[in-house]
Amino acid sequence: MRIHGFILVLFLSSLLLMGCQPFDSFFTTENAVQREAIDVPKSIEERTSEKVLFSLEVEIDEHIAEIDEETDTVVVSNPDSIEVMVNKQRRLPEGYEPTDLVDPNVSHAVGQGDPRRLMRAEAAEALESLFAHAESEGLELVAVSGYRSYDRQKVIYENNVAARGQEHADQFSARPGTSEHQTGLAMDISAASVALALDQAFEQTSEGSWVAEHAHLHGFILRYPDGKTDITGYAYEPWHFRYVGEELATEIYEKDLTLEEYFGYGY
């Protein structure tokens, strides 16, 4: 009986010691897979106020001004930043319009006075550099569509819904307030070889393949790349280029990322 009692004391003592260990000690290297498998549902406030940068570390997203639970979107607080993140879940403030829109000195598909020619000043200068680079290599790029106001985007979106239905429209057209074109940092680029069309055939042209490989040198990224619709929320658009600055554009290009992947913001 004394031996059994001694064994019982040892057993209870070991349980007590285990109970005193910190909870985090459970998550050892051996249990890493189990830890990563734990998925705690988050509210929209948690989902949109945090960003995960390819790790389990979470940082507070300081670029949210307002959360709209009804539409499951957030309003960004940094619309004037060249790194502003706008997508289906992150929209611009109501009435936002860039104050530094200019007409870049490049070949345009539309005439003088058309707002689609416009971009923010820094992006416009970078576009001129990109087009000049292409020209030096015997290629002529054409700027088709840059800035769009909220009202213009609303018309485009509603027309697409009426013509092809909601599902198709949401793959190819942004809802008003969520379009990168409204930031003044995006430009749709085409070429005469595809009759200036905004079409996936642009990828197969000399101009399309060249700009995809060289845009980052001038601060632009291919915003909606092939095979990443589930990340960006949009179908492949080989014509849509977004200015983010040379440093960020180069990193995104070299790592084959989308803007969502870089910042950790889903759509």
C-alpha positions as a printed Julia matrix, in Angstrom:
267×3 Matrix{Float64}:
   0.0    0.0     0.0
   2.87   2.37    0.83
   4.41   1.78   -2.63
   1.09   2.37   -4.36
   0.62   5.54   -2.34
   4.08   6.77   -3.34
   3.32   6.14   -7.02
   0.02   8.0    -6.69
   1.8   11.0    -5.15
   4.33  11.05   -8.0
   1.52  10.88  -10.56
  -0.43  13.73   -8.96
   2.74  15.82   -8.65
   3.5   15.41  -12.33
  -0.01  16.51  -13.22
   0.37  19.56  -11.01
   3.66  20.52  -12.64
   2.12  20.15  -16.11
  -0.77  22.33  -15.04
   1.64  25.09  -14.02
   3.27  25.27  -17.43
   2.34  28.27  -19.64
  -0.33  27.55  -22.23
   2.11  28.49  -25.0
   4.32  25.56  -24.07
   1.78  23.32  -25.77
   2.72  24.85  -29.09
   6.07  23.14  -29.49
   7.76  22.52  -32.82
   6.18  19.08  -32.86
   2.75  20.65  -32.57
   3.34  23.38  -35.18
   0.98  21.79  -37.68
  -1.76  21.57  -35.05
  -1.21  25.22  -34.12
  -1.47  26.43  -37.69
  -4.63  24.4   -38.19
  -6.49  26.34  -35.5
  -8.82  28.76  -37.24
 -10.8   31.11  -35.03
 -13.54  32.97  -36.91
 -13.03  36.74  -36.93
 -15.47  39.58  -37.13
 -15.11  42.16  -39.91
 -13.45  44.53  -37.41
 -10.73  41.97  -36.71
 -10.33  40.93  -40.34
  -9.95  44.47  -41.63
  -7.92  45.98  -38.78
  -5.13  43.46  -39.11
  -2.74  42.4   -41.84
  -0.72  39.21  -41.93
   2.62  39.41  -43.75
   3.45  35.79  -44.59
   3.71  34.8   -40.93
   1.6   34.36  -37.83
   2.53  37.88  -36.68
  -0.3   40.39  -36.87
   0.07  44.13  -37.27
  -2.57  46.79  -36.81
  -3.78  48.28  -40.1
  -3.63  52.01  -39.53
  -5.07  52.82  -42.96
  -8.73  52.3   -42.13
 -10.91  55.31  -41.44
 -14.28  53.6   -41.21
 -15.8   50.12  -41.16
 -19.08  49.49  -42.97
 -20.5   46.23  -41.67
 -23.56  46.47  -43.91
 -21.48  46.27  -47.11
 -18.58  44.35  -45.53
 -16.12  47.0   -46.72
 -13.78  49.51  -45.14
 -12.97  53.08  -46.1
  -9.24  53.76  -46.45
  -7.7   56.67  -44.59
  -4.74  57.18  -46.96
  -6.31  57.81  -50.39
  -3.5   60.2   -51.39
  -0.72  57.69  -50.76
   0.86  56.13  -53.85
   0.68  52.85  -51.93
  -3.03  53.12  -51.18
  -4.71  49.73  -51.28
  -8.09  49.77  -53.04
 -10.03  46.63  -53.91
 -13.48  45.11  -53.5
 -13.25  45.3   -49.72
 -11.31  48.58  -49.42
 -12.93  51.67  -50.89
 -12.08  55.33  -51.22
 -13.72  58.03  -49.07
 -16.97  59.41  -50.43
 -16.36  62.22  -52.9
 -12.63  61.54  -53.18
 -10.87  63.16  -56.14
  -7.09  63.59  -56.51
  -5.96  67.22  -56.46
  -2.87  66.81  -58.66
  -4.27  65.27  -61.84
  -2.28  66.09  -64.99
  -2.21  64.99  -68.62
   0.92  62.88  -69.27
   2.74  63.64  -72.5
   2.25  60.23  -74.14
   0.24  58.74  -76.98
  -3.44  58.6   -76.0
  -6.43  56.75  -77.39
  -8.77  59.64  -76.5
  -8.67  63.31  -77.38
  -7.63  66.4   -75.47
  -9.9   67.3   -72.56
 -11.02  63.73  -71.91
 -10.5   62.94  -68.19
  -9.37  59.43  -69.09
  -6.05  60.97  -70.14
  -5.32  62.1   -66.59
  -3.14  60.65  -63.85
  -1.68  61.99  -60.64
   1.48  64.01  -61.29
   4.02  61.47  -60.0
   2.35  58.61  -61.85
   2.07  60.68  -65.03
   5.8   61.42  -65.0
   6.54  57.72  -64.5
   4.2   56.83  -67.39
   6.1   59.2   -69.67
   9.32  57.45  -68.67
   7.82  54.01  -69.34
   6.5   55.0   -72.77
   9.81  56.64  -73.73
  11.64  53.46  -72.74
   9.32  51.38  -74.93
   9.79  53.78  -77.84
  13.57  53.5   -77.52
  13.14  49.79  -78.2
  10.9   50.29  -81.2
   7.56  49.79  -79.44
   4.64  52.21  -79.27
   2.37  51.99  -76.26
  -0.96  53.81  -76.08
  -2.65  55.11  -72.93
  -6.32  54.15  -73.14
  -7.95  54.9   -69.8
  -6.57  56.55  -66.69
  -8.56  58.56  -64.16
 -12.26  57.87  -63.67
 -14.5   59.72  -61.27
 -16.9   57.96  -58.91
 -19.83  58.93  -61.14
 -18.12  57.66  -64.3
 -17.29  54.34  -62.64
 -20.89  54.04  -61.47
 -22.12  54.33  -65.06
 -19.58  51.77  -66.32
 -20.43  49.27  -63.61
 -24.19  49.59  -64.03
 -23.89  49.25  -67.81
 -21.84  46.07  -67.39
 -24.4   44.62  -64.99
 -27.23  45.43  -67.41
 -25.38  43.96  -70.39
 -23.81  40.82  -68.9
 -25.15  40.33  -65.4
 -23.86  40.92  -61.89
 -21.44  37.99  -61.72
 -19.65  38.89  -64.94
 -19.56  42.59  -64.06
 -17.93  41.88  -60.7
 -15.11  39.96  -62.4
 -14.18  42.73  -64.81
 -15.56  45.96  -63.39
 -15.15  47.66  -60.02
 -18.1   48.97  -58.09
 -18.05  52.75  -57.69
 -15.69  53.83  -54.93
 -13.56  50.69  -55.21
 -11.86  51.36  -58.55
  -8.13  52.0   -58.75
  -8.82  54.35  -61.63
 -10.42  56.78  -59.17
  -7.06  57.05  -57.35
  -5.43  58.53  -60.45
  -2.65  55.93  -60.16
  -3.84  53.39  -62.74
  -3.63  53.36  -66.52
  -5.01  50.88  -69.02
  -2.39  50.41  -71.73
  -2.8   48.95  -75.21
  -1.27  49.08  -78.69
  -2.22  49.48  -82.33
  -1.43  45.79  -82.87
  -4.7   44.95  -81.06
  -6.58  48.0   -82.35
  -6.16  49.68  -78.93
  -8.49  47.1   -77.4
  -8.4   46.25  -73.7
  -8.26  42.55  -74.33
  -6.31  39.56  -73.04
  -4.87  39.26  -76.55
  -2.64  42.21  -75.6
  -0.5   39.74  -73.63
   0.51  38.02  -76.88
   1.75  41.2   -78.56
   5.31  42.48  -78.49
   4.09  45.57  -76.65
   2.12  43.58  -74.09
   4.92  41.18  -73.22
   7.46  44.01  -73.08
   5.47  46.24  -70.74
   4.72  43.31  -68.43
   8.47  42.72  -68.05
   9.6   46.35  -67.81
   6.82  48.29  -66.07
   8.34  47.79  -62.61
  11.47  49.67  -63.69
   9.27  52.76  -63.85
   7.2   52.09  -60.73
   4.24  50.22  -62.24
   2.88  46.75  -61.5
   0.58  44.51  -63.5
  -2.28  44.82  -61.04
  -4.44  41.82  -61.96
  -2.09  39.03  -63.09
  -3.05  35.71  -64.62
  -3.94  32.91  -62.21
  -4.58  35.15  -59.2
  -8.26  35.96  -59.54
  -8.97  34.28  -56.2
  -6.57  36.77  -54.58
  -7.37  40.02  -56.41
 -11.04  39.34  -57.09
 -10.66  40.25  -60.76
 -10.05  38.31  -63.96
  -6.68  38.61  -65.68
  -6.14  42.1   -67.14
  -2.81  42.34  -69.01
  -3.59  45.98  -69.81
  -4.15  47.36  -66.29
  -1.05  48.89  -64.7
  -0.9   50.59  -61.33
   1.75  53.02  -60.12
   3.21  52.24  -56.67
   6.75  53.63  -56.97
   9.9   51.92  -58.25
  11.02  50.3   -55.0
   7.7   48.63  -54.21
   7.01  47.75  -57.85
  10.39  46.03  -58.17
   9.86  43.99  -55.01
   6.38  42.92  -56.09
   7.65  41.99  -59.56
  10.66  40.03  -58.32
   8.61  38.1   -55.76
   5.7   37.54  -58.16
   3.16  39.03  -55.76
  -0.11  40.88  -56.04
  -0.71  44.02  -54.01
  -3.05  41.97  -51.81
  -0.3   39.43  -51.1
   2.28  42.11  -50.39
   0.15  43.97  -47.86
  -1.74  40.94  -46.61
  -5.14  42.42  -47.41
  -7.63  40.04  -48.93
 -10.46  41.17  -51.15
